[in-house]
């Protein structure tokens, strides 16, 4: 029983709930006489096995950098086709899709002063849940956003200069980063 308590305490630091840690320990313990070290090894191995598939779904820093660089290159080249190619269109509402295309290509005359892929904060996560669409019906993103692309641009002309900032949610599909367009909520 002492072995079970020690393993439960160690797992309690890693597991989201005490009940989860307890269930894992009891499954691993099997026999009360098994050495504590063996139980902790098995628990750690199981936790790694549970975490690895989740980590595999996350984009690597290299993939994130490649996405940002490709977006910036397409924007600065005024390549509308390449920019709209970042959109994930499966299940998207046609009106929302057209709006996203317009939004992505609208500032193409400007110069990017800053572009970064940022983590979602609490407000972003709430917005990512969806809301009313152009027709007033509920909409949600076709893929769950995992990051946001924050772009700051500056435009100069004979009348002076202006700067703008925009954000767009980014998600992952089939191992690549995309910009999800909203679709009808089920």
C-alpha positions as YAML, in Angstrom:
chain: A
units: angstrom
residues:
- id: 1
  name: UNK
  ca: [0.00, 0.00, 0.00]
- id: 2
  name: UNK
  ca: [2.95, 2.32, 0.73]
- id: 3
  name: UNK
  ca: [4.16, 1.75, -2.84]
- id: 4
  name: UNK
  ca: [0.78, 2.75, -4.22]
- id: 5
  name: UNK
  ca: [0.74, 5.96, -2.13]
- id: 6
  name: UNK
  ca: [4.24, 6.99, -3.26]
- id: 7
  name: UNK
  ca: [3.49, 6.35, -6.92]
- id: 8
  name: UNK
  ca: [0.15, 8.20, -6.60]
- id: 9
  name: UNK
  ca: [1.99, 11.20, -5.11]
- id: 10
  name: UNK
  ca: [4.57, 11.20, -7.92]
- id: 11
  name: UNK
  ca: [1.90, 10.89, -10.59]
- id: 12
  name: UNK
  ca: [-0.24, 13.51, -8.89]
- id: 13
  name: UNK
  ca: [2.28, 16.09, -10.04]
- id: 14
  name: UNK
  ca: [1.91, 14.97, -13.65]
- id: 15
  name: UNK
  ca: [-1.75, 14.00, -13.90]
- id: 16
  name: UNK
  ca: [-4.60, 16.48, -14.23]
- id: 17
  name: UNK
  ca: [-6.62, 14.93, -11.43]
- id: 18
  name: UNK
  ca: [-5.99, 12.85, -8.35]
- id: 19
  name: UNK
  ca: [-8.46, 10.24, -9.58]
- id: 20
  name: UNK
  ca: [-6.49, 9.81, -12.82]
- id: 21
  name: UNK
  ca: [-3.25, 9.34, -10.88]
- id: 22
  name: UNK
  ca: [-4.92, 6.83, -8.56]
- id: 23
  name: UNK
  ca: [-6.35, 4.83, -11.48]
- id: 24
  name: UNK
  ca: [-2.97, 4.71, -13.24]
- id: 25
  name: UNK
  ca: [-1.17, 3.61, -10.07]
- id: 26
  name: UNK
  ca: [-3.67, 0.86, -9.30]
- id: 27
  name: UNK
  ca: [-3.44, -0.48, -12.84]
- id: 28
  name: UNK
  ca: [0.32, -0.41, -12.75]
- id: 29
  name: UNK
  ca: [0.72, -1.75, -9.24]
- id: 30
  name: UNK
  ca: [-1.03, -5.00, -9.91]
- id: 31
  name: UNK
  ca: [0.91, -6.67, -7.15]
- id: 32
  name: UNK
  ca: [1.51, -4.76, -3.92]
- id: 33
  name: UNK
  ca: [4.99, -6.29, -3.54]
- id: 34
  name: UNK
  ca: [6.33, -4.80, -6.78]
- id: 35
  name: UNK
  ca: [9.23, -2.43, -6.09]
- id: 36
  name: UNK
  ca: [8.40, 1.26, -6.06]
- id: 37
  name: UNK
  ca: [10.97, 2.06, -8.73]
- id: 38
  name: UNK
  ca: [9.31, -0.34, -11.18]
- id: 39
  name: UNK
  ca: [5.90, 1.24, -10.62]
- id: 40
  name: UNK
  ca: [7.25, 4.74, -11.21]
- id: 41
  name: UNK
  ca: [9.08, 3.54, -14.37]
- id: 42
  name: UNK
  ca: [5.89, 2.01, -15.73]
- id: 43
  name: UNK
  ca: [3.86, 5.11, -14.84]
- id: 44
  name: UNK
  ca: [6.39, 7.39, -16.50]
- id: 45
  name: UNK
  ca: [6.47, 5.19, -19.61]
- id: 46
  name: UNK
  ca: [2.69, 5.27, -19.87]
- id: 47
  name: UNK
  ca: [2.63, 9.04, -19.46]
- id: 48
  name: UNK
  ca: [5.20, 9.42, -22.23]
- id: 49
  name: UNK
  ca: [3.15, 7.18, -24.48]
- id: 50
  name: UNK
  ca: [0.13, 9.36, -23.81]
- id: 51
  name: UNK
  ca: [2.01, 12.61, -24.43]
- id: 52
  name: UNK
  ca: [3.89, 11.64, -27.62]
- id: 53
  name: UNK
  ca: [0.80, 11.48, -29.90]
- id: 54
  name: UNK
  ca: [-0.30, 14.89, -28.63]
- id: 55
  name: UNK
  ca: [3.14, 16.36, -29.25]
- id: 56
  name: UNK
  ca: [3.18, 14.87, -32.74]
- id: 57
  name: UNK
  ca: [0.12, 16.96, -33.58]
- id: 58
  name: UNK
  ca: [1.90, 20.20, -32.66]
- id: 59
  name: UNK
  ca: [3.84, 22.08, -35.30]
- id: 60
  name: UNK
  ca: [7.57, 22.23, -34.77]
- id: 61
  name: UNK
  ca: [9.34, 25.59, -34.50]
- id: 62
  name: UNK
  ca: [10.81, 24.91, -37.96]
- id: 63
  name: UNK
  ca: [7.33, 24.36, -39.42]
- id: 64
  name: UNK
  ca: [6.08, 27.53, -37.75]
- id: 65
  name: UNK
  ca: [9.02, 29.55, -39.12]
- id: 66
  name: UNK
  ca: [8.46, 28.10, -42.62]
- id: 67
  name: UNK
  ca: [4.76, 29.05, -42.45]
- id: 68
  name: UNK
  ca: [5.52, 32.64, -41.36]
- id: 69
  name: UNK
  ca: [8.28, 33.01, -43.97]
- id: 70
  name: UNK
  ca: [6.06, 31.65, -46.76]
- id: 71
  name: UNK
  ca: [3.19, 33.95, -45.76]
- id: 72
  name: UNK
  ca: [5.50, 36.97, -45.66]
- id: 73
  name: UNK
  ca: [7.03, 36.08, -49.03]
- id: 74
  name: UNK
  ca: [3.60, 35.68, -50.66]
- id: 75
  name: UNK
  ca: [2.38, 38.94, -49.10]
- id: 76
  name: UNK
  ca: [5.40, 40.96, -50.19]
- id: 77
  name: UNK
  ca: [5.27, 39.45, -53.70]
- id: 78
  name: UNK
  ca: [1.56, 40.40, -53.85]
- id: 79
  name: UNK
  ca: [0.84, 36.77, -54.73]
- id: 80
  name: UNK
  ca: [-2.92, 36.52, -54.13]
- id: 81
  name: UNK
  ca: [-3.04, 32.86, -55.17]
- id: 82
  name: UNK
  ca: [-0.32, 31.86, -52.69]
- id: 83
  name: UNK
  ca: [-1.90, 33.86, -49.87]
- id: 84
  name: UNK
  ca: [-5.35, 32.37, -50.36]
- id: 85
  name: UNK
  ca: [-3.67, 28.97, -50.63]
- id: 86
  name: UNK
  ca: [-3.07, 29.14, -46.88]
- id: 87
  name: UNK
  ca: [-6.85, 29.01, -46.29]
- id: 88
  name: UNK
  ca: [-8.43, 25.77, -45.10]
- id: 89
  name: UNK
  ca: [-11.67, 25.80, -47.08]
- id: 90
  name: UNK
  ca: [-13.20, 22.39, -46.32]
- id: 91
  name: UNK
  ca: [-16.63, 23.00, -44.74]
- id: 92
  name: UNK
  ca: [-16.22, 26.79, -44.89]
- id: 93
  name: UNK
  ca: [-19.15, 29.13, -45.41]
- id: 94
  name: UNK
  ca: [-18.85, 30.71, -48.91]
- id: 95
  name: UNK
  ca: [-19.49, 34.25, -47.64]
- id: 96
  name: UNK
  ca: [-17.00, 33.86, -44.81]
- id: 97
  name: UNK
  ca: [-14.45, 32.43, -47.24]
- id: 98
  name: UNK
  ca: [-14.79, 35.43, -49.56]
- id: 99
  name: UNK
  ca: [-14.40, 37.77, -46.58]
- id: 100
  name: UNK
  ca: [-11.22, 35.97, -45.50]
- id: 101
  name: UNK
  ca: [-9.78, 36.18, -49.02]
- id: 102
  name: UNK
  ca: [-10.53, 39.90, -49.12]
- id: 103
  name: UNK
  ca: [-9.07, 40.41, -45.65]
- id: 104
  name: UNK
  ca: [-5.85, 38.54, -46.49]
- id: 105
  name: UNK
  ca: [-5.21, 40.38, -49.75]
- id: 106
  name: UNK
  ca: [-6.50, 43.84, -48.78]
- id: 107
  name: UNK
  ca: [-3.24, 45.21, -47.33]
- id: 108
  name: UNK
  ca: [-0.95, 43.70, -49.96]
- id: 109
  name: UNK
  ca: [0.30, 47.13, -51.02]
- id: 110
  name: UNK
  ca: [1.89, 47.66, -47.62]
- id: 111
  name: UNK
  ca: [5.20, 46.55, -46.19]
- id: 112
  name: UNK
  ca: [5.22, 44.05, -43.34]
- id: 113
  name: UNK
  ca: [6.95, 45.61, -40.37]
- id: 114
  name: UNK
  ca: [6.29, 42.69, -38.04]
- id: 115
  name: UNK
  ca: [4.89, 39.18, -38.44]
- id: 116
  name: UNK
  ca: [4.76, 36.49, -35.80]
- id: 117
  name: UNK
  ca: [2.94, 33.34, -34.83]
- id: 118
  name: UNK
  ca: [1.65, 33.81, -31.28]
- id: 119
  name: UNK
  ca: [0.00, 31.57, -28.73]
- id: 120
  name: UNK
  ca: [-3.70, 32.04, -28.07]
- id: 121
  name: UNK
  ca: [-4.63, 33.86, -24.89]
- id: 122
  name: UNK
  ca: [-7.91, 33.42, -22.97]
- id: 123
  name: UNK
  ca: [-9.76, 36.01, -25.11]
- id: 124
  name: UNK
  ca: [-8.54, 34.36, -28.31]
- id: 125
  name: UNK
  ca: [-9.69, 30.95, -27.14]
- id: 126
  name: UNK
  ca: [-13.13, 32.38, -26.38]
- id: 127
  name: UNK
  ca: [-13.33, 34.03, -29.85]
- id: 128
  name: UNK
  ca: [-12.14, 30.80, -31.46]
- id: 129
  name: UNK
  ca: [-15.29, 29.04, -30.22]
- id: 130
  name: UNK
  ca: [-17.23, 30.88, -32.92]
- id: 131
  name: UNK
  ca: [-20.12, 33.30, -33.09]
- id: 132
  name: UNK
  ca: [-22.72, 34.70, -35.45]
- id: 133
  name: UNK
  ca: [-21.89, 34.68, -39.16]
- id: 134
  name: UNK
  ca: [-22.71, 37.24, -41.87]
- id: 135
  name: UNK
  ca: [-26.24, 35.89, -42.12]
- id: 136
  name: UNK
  ca: [-26.74, 35.89, -38.33]
- id: 137
  name: UNK
  ca: [-26.54, 32.09, -38.05]
- id: 138
  name: UNK
  ca: [-24.02, 30.53, -35.65]
- id: 139
  name: UNK
  ca: [-20.59, 29.76, -37.10]
- id: 140
  name: UNK
  ca: [-17.49, 28.01, -35.84]
- id: 141
  name: UNK
  ca: [-14.03, 27.36, -37.22]
- id: 142
  name: UNK
  ca: [-13.71, 24.27, -39.38]
- id: 143
  name: UNK
  ca: [-10.50, 23.38, -37.53]
- id: 144
  name: UNK
  ca: [-9.71, 24.33, -33.93]
- id: 145
  name: UNK
  ca: [-7.24, 27.25, -33.91]
- id: 146
  name: UNK
  ca: [-3.96, 26.57, -32.14]
- id: 147
  name: UNK
  ca: [-2.10, 29.85, -32.78]
- id: 148
  name: UNK
  ca: [-2.67, 33.27, -34.28]
- id: 149
  name: UNK
  ca: [-0.72, 35.07, -36.97]
- id: 150
  name: UNK
  ca: [-0.16, 38.70, -35.99]
- id: 151
  name: UNK
  ca: [0.76, 40.98, -38.89]
- id: 152
  name: UNK
  ca: [1.69, 44.66, -38.70]
- id: 153
  name: UNK
  ca: [1.98, 46.59, -41.94]
- id: 154
  name: UNK
  ca: [2.93, 50.09, -42.98]
- id: 155
  name: UNK
  ca: [1.81, 51.87, -46.14]
- id: 156
  name: UNK
  ca: [3.49, 54.99, -47.52]
- id: 157
  name: UNK
  ca: [2.23, 57.19, -50.33]
- id: 158
  name: UNK
  ca: [2.19, 60.86, -51.38]
- id: 159
  name: UNK
  ca: [-0.31, 61.66, -48.62]
- id: 160
  name: UNK
  ca: [1.86, 60.24, -45.83]
- id: 161
  name: UNK
  ca: [2.03, 56.89, -44.11]
- id: 162
  name: UNK
  ca: [-0.30, 54.67, -42.18]
- id: 163
  name: UNK
  ca: [0.10, 51.50, -40.21]
- id: 164
  name: UNK
  ca: [-2.28, 48.67, -39.47]
- id: 165
  name: UNK
  ca: [-2.35, 45.47, -37.53]
- id: 166
  name: UNK
  ca: [-4.31, 42.29, -38.15]
- id: 167
  name: UNK
  ca: [-4.66, 38.88, -36.58]
- id: 168
  name: UNK
  ca: [-5.84, 35.63, -38.09]
- id: 169
  name: UNK
  ca: [-6.24, 32.26, -36.40]
- id: 170
  name: UNK
  ca: [-4.00, 29.40, -37.48]
- id: 171
  name: UNK
  ca: [-4.74, 25.68, -37.19]
- id: 172
  name: UNK
  ca: [-3.12, 22.42, -38.20]
- id: 173
  name: UNK
  ca: [-4.33, 20.04, -40.89]
- id: 174
  name: UNK
  ca: [-2.49, 16.95, -42.05]
- id: 175
  name: UNK
  ca: [0.77, 18.13, -40.49]
- id: 176
  name: UNK
  ca: [0.75, 21.61, -42.00]
- id: 177
  name: UNK
  ca: [-0.31, 25.01, -40.72]
- id: 178
  name: UNK
  ca: [-3.37, 26.59, -42.34]
- id: 179
  name: UNK
  ca: [-5.74, 29.49, -41.80]
- id: 180
  name: UNK
  ca: [-9.17, 28.02, -41.02]
- id: 181
  name: UNK
  ca: [-12.23, 29.78, -42.41]
- id: 182
  name: UNK
  ca: [-15.45, 29.57, -40.38]
- id: 183
  name: UNK
  ca: [-18.29, 27.29, -41.37]
- id: 184
  name: UNK
  ca: [-21.80, 26.68, -40.10]
- id: 185
  name: UNK
  ca: [-22.00, 25.44, -36.51]
- id: 186
  name: UNK
  ca: [-23.61, 22.02, -36.32]
...
